[in-house]
Amino acid sequence: MVVPGGERTVVSQLRRGVLQFCVLAQLRDGEKYAYELVRELGDAHGLATSEGTIYPLLSRLRKLEWVASSWRDSESGPPRRYYALTPAGREALHAFTAEWEPFRTAVDTLLEHKEHRR
């Protein structure tokens, strides 16, 4: 569905708003390189993205100091940059998670209520 007056779909607008926090969540249990993040996001409904999207996002997260990165040799090609969640990133993820649940519940409640009125 395209939003009236815009080119972006509803899903792409939602994805754009939460993608950075989904990436932080992916890094919660350990470091990963960009292609792993892209592949895992692709496995989640509505979150498929490309390396062309993930690299600028990771750069922004590094500037915010929510992630740190380090280069490592790879057994199957050139060195890879691995990304890890920082304490500030963990705090940002925690704050988002605390806000997300009540927000999601409120939206679900409104959507369910509207469906029942029809």
VOSE-266871 format. One record per residue (C-alpha): x, z, y; residue number from 1; residue in three letters. Coordinates in pm, 1 decimal. Example, Ala and Ser with C-alpha at 12.3 -4.5 7.8 and 13.67 -1.06 7.14 Angstrom:
<guvos>
<guvo px="1230.0" pz="780.0" py="-450.0" seq="1" type="ALA"/>
<guvo px="1367.0" pz="714.0" py="-106.0" seq="2" type="SER"/>
</guvos>
This chain:
<guvos>
<guvo px="0.0" pz="0.0" py="0.0" seq="1" type="MET"/>
<guvo px="136.2" pz="-96.4" py="342.7" seq="2" type="VAL"/>
<guvo px="80.1" pz="142.2" py="630.1" seq="3" type="VAL"/>
<guvo px="-128.7" pz="-22.5" py="906.4" seq="4" type="PRO"/>
<guvo px="97.7" pz="-136.9" py="1188.3" seq="5" type="GLY"/>
<guvo px="414.4" pz="-100.9" py="982.2" seq="6" type="GLY"/>
<guvo px="618.9" pz="-268.9" py="716.2" seq="7" type="GLU"/>
<guvo px="699.2" pz="39.3" py="511.5" seq="8" type="ARG"/>
<guvo px="484.2" pz="140.9" py="221.7" seq="9" type="THR"/>
<guvo px="348.4" pz="492.3" py="197.5" seq="10" type="VAL"/>
<guvo px="580.9" pz="565.4" py="-95.2" seq="11" type="VAL"/>
<guvo px="889.8" pz="440.5" py="88.0" seq="12" type="SER"/>
<guvo px="808.5" pz="664.1" py="386.0" seq="13" type="GLN"/>
<guvo px="762.7" pz="963.3" py="158.2" seq="14" type="LEU"/>
<guvo px="1083.3" pz="879.4" py="-29.5" seq="15" type="ARG"/>
<guvo px="1278.7" pz="846.6" py="292.9" seq="16" type="ARG"/>
<guvo px="1169.8" pz="1193.7" py="399.7" seq="17" type="GLY"/>
<guvo px="1264.5" pz="1372.0" py="77.9" seq="18" type="VAL"/>
<guvo px="1547.6" pz="1163.5" py="-68.6" seq="19" type="LEU"/>
<guvo px="1828.0" pz="1374.4" py="75.9" seq="20" type="GLN"/>
<guvo px="1678.3" pz="1685.5" py="-80.3" seq="21" type="PHE"/>
<guvo px="1635.0" pz="1508.9" py="-413.8" seq="22" type="CYS"/>
<guvo px="2006.3" pz="1424.8" py="-401.1" seq="23" type="VAL"/>
<guvo px="2091.6" pz="1786.6" py="-321.2" seq="24" type="LEU"/>
<guvo px="1876.8" pz="1892.9" py="-618.0" seq="25" type="ALA"/>
<guvo px="2066.1" pz="1650.3" py="-842.3" seq="26" type="GLN"/>
<guvo px="2392.0" pz="1817.4" py="-738.4" seq="27" type="LEU"/>
<guvo px="2261.3" pz="2171.2" py="-790.8" seq="28" type="ARG"/>
<guvo px="2404.8" pz="2196.9" py="-1142.4" seq="29" type="ASP"/>
<guvo px="2731.4" pz="2014.1" py="-1086.1" seq="30" type="GLY"/>
<guvo px="2908.9" pz="1727.7" py="-919.5" seq="31" type="GLU"/>
<guvo px="2824.7" pz="1361.0" py="-970.9" seq="32" type="LYS"/>
<guvo px="2936.8" pz="1024.0" py="-844.2" seq="33" type="TYR"/>
<guvo px="2710.6" pz="788.5" py="-648.1" seq="34" type="ALA"/>
<guvo px="2616.6" pz="557.3" py="-933.7" seq="35" type="TYR"/>
<guvo px="2501.8" pz="855.2" py="-1143.3" seq="36" type="GLU"/>
<guvo px="2279.2" pz="964.2" py="-856.0" seq="37" type="LEU"/>
<guvo px="2130.5" pz="614.8" py="-821.5" seq="38" type="VAL"/>
<guvo px="2066.3" pz="590.6" py="-1195.4" seq="39" type="ARG"/>
<guvo px="1898.8" pz="932.4" py="-1213.7" seq="40" type="GLU"/>
<guvo px="1685.3" pz="861.4" py="-907.6" seq="41" type="LEU"/>
<guvo px="1579.2" pz="535.4" py="-1071.0" seq="42" type="GLY"/>
<guvo px="1453.6" pz="733.0" py="-1370.0" seq="43" type="ASP"/>
<guvo px="1221.8" pz="938.7" py="-1146.5" seq="44" type="ALA"/>
<guvo px="892.5" pz="771.8" py="-1049.2" seq="45" type="HIS"/>
<guvo px="896.0" pz="646.8" py="-690.2" seq="46" type="GLY"/>
<guvo px="1256.0" pz="744.8" py="-620.4" seq="47" type="LEU"/>
<guvo px="1441.9" pz="429.2" py="-724.6" seq="48" type="ALA"/>
<guvo px="1708.6" pz="348.5" py="-469.3" seq="49" type="THR"/>
<guvo px="2024.5" pz="141.4" py="-441.7" seq="50" type="SER"/>
<guvo px="2389.5" pz="210.5" py="-378.3" seq="51" type="GLU"/>
<guvo px="2332.3" pz="54.4" py="-35.0" seq="52" type="GLY"/>
<guvo px="2099.0" pz="344.1" py="41.9" seq="53" type="THR"/>
<guvo px="2283.6" pz="623.6" py="-134.6" seq="54" type="ILE"/>
<guvo px="2625.5" pz="575.5" py="26.5" seq="55" type="TYR"/>
<guvo px="2503.4" pz="614.6" py="388.2" seq="56" type="PRO"/>
<guvo px="2291.7" pz="910.6" py="276.3" seq="57" type="LEU"/>
<guvo px="2591.6" pz="1076.9" py="110.5" seq="58" type="LEU"/>
<guvo px="2794.6" pz="1012.7" py="424.0" seq="59" type="SER"/>
<guvo px="2527.8" pz="1188.7" py="634.0" seq="60" type="ARG"/>
<guvo px="2519.1" pz="1479.0" py="388.4" seq="61" type="LEU"/>
<guvo px="2899.7" pz="1508.8" py="414.1" seq="62" type="ARG"/>
<guvo px="2878.1" pz="1513.7" py="795.9" seq="63" type="LYS"/>
<guvo px="2616.6" pz="1788.9" py="772.6" seq="64" type="LEU"/>
<guvo px="2858.3" pz="1967.6" py="535.2" seq="65" type="GLU"/>
<guvo px="2584.4" pz="1991.0" py="273.9" seq="66" type="TRP"/>
<guvo px="2803.6" pz="1808.1" py="22.0" seq="67" type="VAL"/>
<guvo px="3177.5" pz="1782.2" py="-27.0" seq="68" type="ALA"/>
<guvo px="3353.8" pz="1500.2" py="-204.6" seq="69" type="SER"/>
<guvo px="3673.9" pz="1442.8" py="-398.3" seq="70" type="SER"/>
<guvo px="3833.3" pz="1141.9" py="-564.6" seq="71" type="TRP"/>
<guvo px="3902.2" pz="1139.7" py="-937.9" seq="72" type="ARG"/>
<guvo px="4057.0" pz="889.6" py="-1173.0" seq="73" type="ASP"/>
<guvo px="3812.2" pz="715.7" py="-1403.3" seq="74" type="SER"/>
<guvo px="3875.2" pz="625.2" py="-1765.3" seq="75" type="GLU"/>
<guvo px="3674.7" pz="304.5" py="-1723.5" seq="76" type="SER"/>
<guvo px="3783.6" pz="160.4" py="-1389.9" seq="77" type="GLY"/>
<guvo px="3890.3" pz="252.6" py="-1039.4" seq="78" type="PRO"/>
<guvo px="3886.1" pz="611.5" py="-910.2" seq="79" type="PRO"/>
<guvo px="3543.7" pz="756.6" py="-832.1" seq="80" type="ARG"/>
<guvo px="3431.4" pz="978.1" py="-547.9" seq="81" type="ARG"/>
<guvo px="3246.7" pz="1280.0" py="-682.2" seq="82" type="TYR"/>
<guvo px="3001.9" pz="1475.5" py="-468.5" seq="83" type="TYR"/>
<guvo px="2934.2" pz="1848.4" py="-495.5" seq="84" type="ALA"/>
<guvo px="2682.5" pz="2076.7" py="-330.2" seq="85" type="LEU"/>
<guvo px="2833.0" pz="2313.9" py="-71.6" seq="86" type="THR"/>
<guvo px="2698.3" pz="2660.7" py="8.7" seq="87" type="PRO"/>
<guvo px="2534.8" pz="2512.2" py="322.0" seq="88" type="ALA"/>
<guvo px="2378.2" pz="2238.3" py="107.3" seq="89" type="GLY"/>
<guvo px="2250.0" pz="2496.1" py="-139.3" seq="90" type="ARG"/>
<guvo px="2096.7" pz="2687.3" py="152.6" seq="91" type="GLU"/>
<guvo px="1934.6" pz="2368.5" py="289.6" seq="92" type="ALA"/>
<guvo px="1792.9" pz="2289.2" py="-54.6" seq="93" type="LEU"/>
<guvo px="1659.5" pz="2642.4" py="-89.3" seq="94" type="HIS"/>
<guvo px="1492.5" pz="2622.8" py="254.7" seq="95" type="ALA"/>
<guvo px="1338.4" pz="2284.4" py="172.6" seq="96" type="PHE"/>
<guvo px="1213.7" pz="2408.3" py="-164.5" seq="97" type="THR"/>
<guvo px="1049.6" pz="2709.4" py="0.6" seq="98" type="ALA"/>
<guvo px="863.2" pz="2478.0" py="240.3" seq="99" type="GLU"/>
<guvo px="791.1" pz="2202.2" py="-11.4" seq="100" type="TRP"/>
<guvo px="574.0" pz="2401.2" py="-251.6" seq="101" type="GLU"/>
<guvo px="314.8" pz="2517.6" py="4.1" seq="102" type="PRO"/>
<guvo px="321.9" pz="2175.1" py="171.7" seq="103" type="PHE"/>
<guvo px="265.7" pz="1995.4" py="-159.1" seq="104" type="ARG"/>
<guvo px="-10.4" pz="2239.3" py="-251.8" seq="105" type="THR"/>
<guvo px="-185.0" pz="2184.4" py="82.5" seq="106" type="ALA"/>
<guvo px="-172.0" pz="1805.6" py="43.5" seq="107" type="VAL"/>
<guvo px="-290.1" pz="1823.5" py="-318.2" seq="108" type="ASP"/>
<guvo px="-577.2" pz="2051.4" py="-215.7" seq="109" type="THR"/>
<guvo px="-687.7" pz="1814.9" py="60.0" seq="110" type="LEU"/>
<guvo px="-663.3" pz="1510.3" py="-163.8" seq="111" type="LEU"/>
<guvo px="-851.2" pz="1675.9" py="-448.5" seq="112" type="GLU"/>
<guvo px="-1117.9" pz="1808.0" py="-212.4" seq="113" type="HIS"/>
<guvo px="-1171.9" pz="1464.6" py="-60.4" seq="114" type="LYS"/>
<guvo px="-1201.4" pz="1304.4" py="-404.9" seq="115" type="GLU"/>
<guvo px="-1469.4" pz="1556.8" py="-505.4" seq="116" type="HIS"/>
<guvo px="-1681.6" pz="1479.8" py="-197.1" seq="117" type="ARG"/>
<guvo px="-1721.1" pz="1111.4" py="-280.0" seq="118" type="ARG"/>
</guvos>
